[in-house]
Amino acid sequence: KTFWFFTYEGLRTSASRFNSAWPRVPLDGWFEGDFSELIDSSQNPITIYNPYTTTAEGTRDPFPNNQIPSDMFQPIASKLRAITASPNRSINPALGNNFEYFYPQSDDTNTFTAKVDQVLSEKDNLSVRYTRTLNDTQTDGGVFSNPPPDNLSGGGSQANSSSINNVAINWNRTFSPSVLNELLVGVFRNYSSYGTIADVNEQFAADELGYPNPFKVPGWPTVYGDCPNTSCAWDGDNNSAQPQTHITLEDNITWVKGDHVLQFGGKAKIEHDNVREMQQAQGSHNWGSSWTGLWNPIDNNSVSFTGNGLASGLLGLGDYFSNQYNRGYFYFRQNEYGVYVNDKWKVSPRLTVNLGLRWDAWTPYREKQDRLVMIDDQDALSTFKVISPGDTRIEDIP
């Protein structure tokens, strides 16, 4: 009367990712302040200027020999050096790809399934199945930036993980030789997270690099520099999480009566989808070339062939710093309902007619805390205002 089944499946995939996303890295000398080889793609020299020599007229003195003295460096300089790959091809980054490397990539999946069938009585049969799938994928670098092969710190990496659980319950009851009832219950639970290796390891990379971390969150900050033809980037994917829960209840009845096979039933489904996107809570920062370049007040623009974002970064001079944080999850909700009736009518041995009717309905998508809003177009010309279901005030959202 009892039947059981169990299975396990494991998959291990090891591969490599070519660093095609950001193929060019800064020259080693740049991190030492030596920009004597700084050129553009047409081999025009680019001059680095000392921002601390700026006059009232806006002029600046160039650094002698295009080299920044090491005593002017900020601590961030040495930290960036440690997390940046060195060129492995002898070519100026303005003229071609100076770095090639295959970063390790892994994809591991484990799936477990257990199933039990039980004959409860001559009229009742119960079946229960549980499946759990665990998946972890990881790319060590080359996604958004190129860390050194011997120091895969988390920058430029990508890590995704998911845990999927599925329960299915099927109960069949025979009320009579002509009436059968089938009850189905399904529960789906998925938790997926996306980010970098620093997120997985809960590494506070922003603190280690000396950047602001007012929200005290782990993960990798986004840092970019204005370096034409070169990847002055130390970046990571946004940290996000998506727990999803779906519950389905379905009942089907089959009734054989004469030349008719009647089938009718219904279904109800509850969907809870929670989403959190951290939106670079670890930080999003940029170094512009204007700090170490010249400015043309007539054109109101930078002077060509001057300035470099990494040079500004070595001096600790950035033009954009931000940390963003949203308040927890967005709790999206929706329900689904459906009922049907079907008649399989055997009119004659050579003619069968199927007649059926089905009705389905989906509730409007809503957010549990009323955080879905739209513009109030009644006052849009005079006052910008948004409205929410039930006129919920933002101050009242828990």
C-alpha positions in Angstrom: 0.0 0.0 0.0 3.0 2.3 0.3 5.3 3.2 -2.5 8.3 5.6 -2.2 10.8 7.1 -4.5 13.9 9.3 -4.0 16.4 10.7 -6.4 19.4 13.1 -6.3 21.0 14.8 -9.3 24.2 16.9 -9.1 25.7 18.9 -11.8 29.1 20.6 -11.7 30.2 22.9 -14.5 33.6 24.5 -14.6 34.4 26.9 -17.4 36.2 30.2 -18.0 35.1 33.7 -19.0 37.2 35.7 -21.4 37.6 39.3 -20.2 35.9 40.7 -23.3 33.7 43.1 -21.3 36.7 45.4 -20.2 39.7 44.3 -22.3 42.0 47.2 -21.4 43.6 47.9 -18.0 45.6 50.9 -16.8 49.4 50.8 -17.1 51.3 49.9 -14.0 53.1 53.3 -14.1 49.9 55.2 -13.8 49.4 53.9 -10.3 52.8 55.3 -9.5 51.9 58.6 -10.9 53.8 58.2 -14.2 51.5 59.3 -17.0 54.3 60.0 -19.5 52.8 57.4 -21.8 49.3 58.8 -21.7 48.0 59.2 -25.2 44.7 58.9 -27.1 43.9 56.5 -29.9 45.5 58.8 -32.5 48.7 58.9 -30.3 48.2 62.5 -29.3 49.8 63.1 -25.9 47.5 63.9 -23.0 48.8 66.3 -20.3 48.0 66.0 -16.6 47.7 69.3 -14.7 48.0 70.0 -11.0 44.6 71.2 -9.6 46.3 72.8 -6.6 48.0 75.4 -8.8 44.7 76.7 -10.2 44.7 80.5 -10.5 41.9 83.0 -10.3 41.9 83.1 -14.1 41.5 79.3 -14.2 44.9 78.4 -15.4 46.9 75.5 -14.0 50.5 74.2 -14.2 51.2 70.8 -15.7 52.9 68.2 -13.6 56.6 68.0 -14.6 57.2 65.2 -17.1 53.4 64.3 -16.7 54.3 62.6 -13.3 52.4 63.1 -10.1 54.6 63.1 -7.0 53.9 60.2 -4.7 53.6 62.4 -1.6 50.4 63.8 -3.2 48.7 60.4 -3.4 45.7 59.6 -1.2 45.4 56.1 0.5 42.9 55.0 -2.2 45.8 54.8 -4.7 47.5 51.8 -3.2 44.2 50.1 -2.6 43.2 50.4 -6.2 46.6 49.1 -7.3 46.0 45.9 -5.3 42.6 45.2 -6.9 43.6 45.9 -10.5 45.2 43.5 -13.0 48.5 44.4 -14.6 48.8 44.4 -18.4 50.1 41.1 -19.8 50.5 42.5 -23.4 53.1 45.1 -24.2 50.8 47.6 -25.9 49.5 51.0 -24.8 45.8 50.7 -23.8 44.9 53.6 -26.1 46.0 51.5 -29.1 44.7 48.1 -28.3 43.9 45.3 -25.9 46.7 45.1 -23.3 45.2 42.4 -21.1 43.9 38.9 -21.7 42.8 36.4 -19.1 40.2 33.6 -18.7 38.5 34.1 -15.3 37.2 30.9 -13.6 33.5 30.3 -13.8 31.4 27.7 -12.0 27.8 26.5 -12.1 26.7 24.0 -9.5 23.3 22.5 -9.2 21.8 20.0 -6.7 18.3 18.6 -7.1 16.5 16.3 -4.6 13.1 14.7 -5.1 11.2 12.5 -2.7 7.8 11.0 -3.5 5.4 8.8 -1.5 2.2 7.2 -2.8 -0.2 5.8 -0.2 -3.3 3.7 -0.7 -5.4 4.9 2.2 -8.5 2.7 1.4 -10.3 1.2 -1.6 -11.6 4.6 -2.4 -8.7 6.9 -1.5 -5.2 7.3 -2.9 -2.8 10.0 -1.7 0.4 11.1 -3.4 3.0 13.6 -2.0 6.1 14.9 -3.8 8.8 17.3 -2.7 11.5 18.7 -4.9 14.3 21.0 -3.9 16.8 22.6 -6.3 19.9 24.5 -5.3 21.9 26.5 -7.8 25.0 28.6 -7.4 26.8 30.3 -10.3 29.9 32.4 -9.9 32.3 34.3 -12.2 35.5 35.4 -10.5 36.2 38.5 -12.7 36.0 40.1 -16.1 32.3 41.0 -15.8 32.5 44.7 -15.0 36.2 45.0 -14.3 39.4 43.0 -14.2 40.8 42.1 -10.7 44.4 40.5 -10.6 44.3 36.7 -11.0 46.1 36.4 -7.6 43.7 38.7 -5.8 40.1 37.9 -6.8 38.7 40.4 -4.3 35.1 40.6 -5.6 35.3 43.5 -8.0 34.2 42.6 -11.5 32.8 39.3 -10.2 29.2 38.0 -10.4 27.5 35.5 -8.1 23.9 34.2 -8.3 22.2 31.7 -6.1 18.7 30.3 -5.9 16.8 27.9 -3.8 13.6 26.4 -5.3 11.2 24.3 -3.3 8.1 22.6 -4.8 5.5 20.5 -3.0 2.7 18.7 -4.8 -0.1 16.9 -3.1 -2.7 14.8 -5.0 -5.6 13.1 -3.4 -8.0 11.0 -5.5 -11.3 9.7 -4.0 -13.7 7.4 -5.8 -17.2 8.2 -4.5 -18.8 5.6 -6.8 -18.0 3.7 -10.0 -19.1 6.8 -11.9 -17.9 9.7 -9.7 -14.2 10.5 -9.2 -12.8 13.6 -7.3 -9.2 14.8 -7.7 -7.8 17.4 -5.2 -4.5 19.1 -6.0 -2.5 21.3 -3.7 0.8 22.9 -4.9 3.2 25.1 -3.1 6.1 26.8 -4.8 8.8 28.7 -2.9 11.8 30.3 -4.6 14.5 32.5 -3.2 17.0 34.1 -5.6 19.8 36.5 -4.9 22.2 38.3 -7.3 25.3 40.3 -6.7 29.1 39.7 -6.4 31.4 37.4 -4.5 31.7 40.2 -2.0 27.9 40.0 -1.4 28.1 36.2 -1.0 31.0 36.5 1.5 29.4 39.5 3.2 32.6 41.4 2.5 32.4 45.2 3.4 34.4 46.2 0.3 33.4 49.9 0.6 34.9 50.1 4.1 38.1 48.4 3.0 38.5 50.8 0.1 37.9 53.8 2.3 34.6 54.9 0.6 31.5 56.0 2.5 29.2 53.2 3.6 26.5 55.0 5.6 24.1 52.1 5.4 26.7 49.6 6.6 25.9 47.1 3.9 28.3 44.4 2.5 29.1 44.1 -1.2 31.1 45.9 -3.9 30.8 49.6 -4.7 30.6 51.0 -8.2 33.7 53.1 -9.0 34.5 54.6 -12.4 37.1 57.0 -13.7 37.1 59.0 -16.9 39.9 57.2 -18.7 39.3 57.2 -22.5 40.2 53.8 -24.2 40.9 52.3 -20.8 38.8 50.5 -18.2 39.2 52.6 -15.2 36.4 50.7 -13.6 36.1 48.8 -10.3 32.5 47.6 -10.4 30.1 44.9 -9.2 26.6 43.9 -9.9 23.7 45.4 -7.9 22.7 43.3 -4.9 19.1 42.1 -5.2 16.9 39.4 -3.8 13.6 37.9 -4.9 11.6 35.6 -2.6 8.6 34.2 -4.4 5.7 32.1 -2.9 2.9 30.6 -4.9 0.1 28.4 -3.5 -2.3 26.6 -5.8 -5.5 24.8 -4.8 -7.4 22.9 -7.6 -10.3 20.4 -7.5 -11.7 18.4 -10.4 -14.7 16.2 -10.5 -15.5 13.6 -13.2 -19.0 12.2 -13.4 -20.0 9.5 -15.9 -23.7 9.5 -16.6 -25.1 7.6 -19.6 -23.6 9.0 -22.8 -22.2 12.0 -20.9 -18.8 12.4 -19.2 -19.2 15.6 -17.1 -16.2 17.3 -15.8 -16.2 20.4 -13.6 -14.1 22.1 -11.0 -12.1 25.2 -10.1 -8.7 26.6 -9.2 -7.4 29.3 -6.9 -3.8 30.6 -6.9 -2.1 33.0 -4.5 1.1 34.7 -5.7 3.4 36.6 -3.3 6.4 38.1 -5.1 8.8 40.1 -3.0 11.6 42.1 -4.7 14.5 44.0 -3.2 17.0 45.9 -5.4 19.7 47.6 -3.3 20.5 50.1 -6.1 24.2 50.5 -5.2 23.7 51.0 -1.5 27.5 50.2 -1.2 28.2 53.4 -3.3 28.3 54.7 -6.8 31.3 57.0 -7.4 33.1 58.6 -10.3 36.3 60.4 -10.9 36.2 62.9 -13.7 39.2 64.2 -15.8 38.3 67.8 -15.1 40.3 67.9 -11.8 43.5 67.2 -13.7 42.6 68.9 -17.0 42.1 72.4 -18.3 38.8 74.2 -18.8 37.9 76.5 -21.7 35.5 79.2 -20.3 34.6 80.4 -23.8 33.3 77.0 -24.9 32.4 76.0 -21.4 34.0 72.7 -21.9 37.1 70.7 -21.1 40.2 71.4 -23.2 41.1 68.5 -25.5 44.1 66.3 -24.6 44.1 67.3 -20.9 43.2 65.4 -17.8 42.6 61.8 -16.7 40.1 60.3 -14.3 42.6 57.9 -12.7 45.0 60.8 -12.1 42.2 62.6 -10.3 41.5 59.5 -8.3 45.1 59.2 -7.1 44.7 62.7 -5.7 41.4 61.7 -4.1 39.4 64.2 -6.2 36.1 62.8 -7.3 33.2 64.6 -9.0 30.4 62.3 -8.0 29.7 60.3 -4.9 26.4 58.7 -3.9 24.9 56.0 -1.8 21.3 54.9 -2.4 19.1 52.8 -0.2 15.5 51.6 -0.5 13.4 50.5 2.4 13.3 46.7 2.4 11.2 44.7 0.0 8.4 45.5 -2.3 5.7 43.0 -1.5 3.7 42.4 -4.8 0.5 40.4 -4.5 -1.9 38.9 -7.0 -4.6 36.2 -7.0 -5.9 34.0 -9.8 -9.3 32.2 -9.9 -10.9 29.9 -12.5 -13.9 27.6 -12.8 -15.0 25.3 -15.7 -17.6 22.8 -16.8 -17.2 20.3 -19.7 -19.5 17.8 -21.2 -18.1 15.0 -23.4 -21.3 13.7 -25.1 -21.2 10.6 -27.1 -24.1 11.2 -29.5 -23.4 8.0 -31.5 -20.6 5.5 -32.0 -19.3 7.8 -34.7 -20.0 11.2 -33.2 -18.7 12.8 -30.0 -19.4 16.4 -29.0 -17.4 18.3 -26.5 -19.1 21.3 -24.9 -17.3 23.4 -22.4 -17.2 26.8 -20.7 -14.3 28.3 -18.6 -14.0 31.5 -16.6 -10.7 32.9 -15.3 -10.0 36.1 -13.3 -6.9 37.8 -12.1 -6.9 40.4 -9.4 -5.1 43.7 -10.0 -1.4 43.7 -9.2 -1.0 45.4 -5.8 1.7 46.1 -3.3 1.1 45.1 0.3 2.2 48.4 1.8 0.5 50.5 -0.9 3.8 51.6 -2.4 2.6 51.5 -6.0 1.8 55.1 -7.0 0.9 57.2 -10.0 0.9 60.9 -10.8 -2.2 62.9 -9.8 -3.0 64.4 -13.1 -5.7 66.7 -11.6 -3.0 68.9 -10.1 -0.1 68.1 -12.4 0.0 71.6 -13.9 0.2 73.4 -10.5 1.7 70.8 -8.1 3.5 67.6 -8.7 1.9 65.0 -6.5 1.5 61.2 -6.6 -1.4 59.2 -5.2 -1.5 55.6 -3.9 -4.3 53.1 -3.2 -6.2 54.3 -0.3 -4.3 57.6 -0.3 -1.6 56.1 1.9 0.9 58.7 3.0 4.6 57.8 2.6 5.1 58.7 6.3 2.6 56.0 7.2 4.3 53.2 5.3 5.8 50.7 7.8 
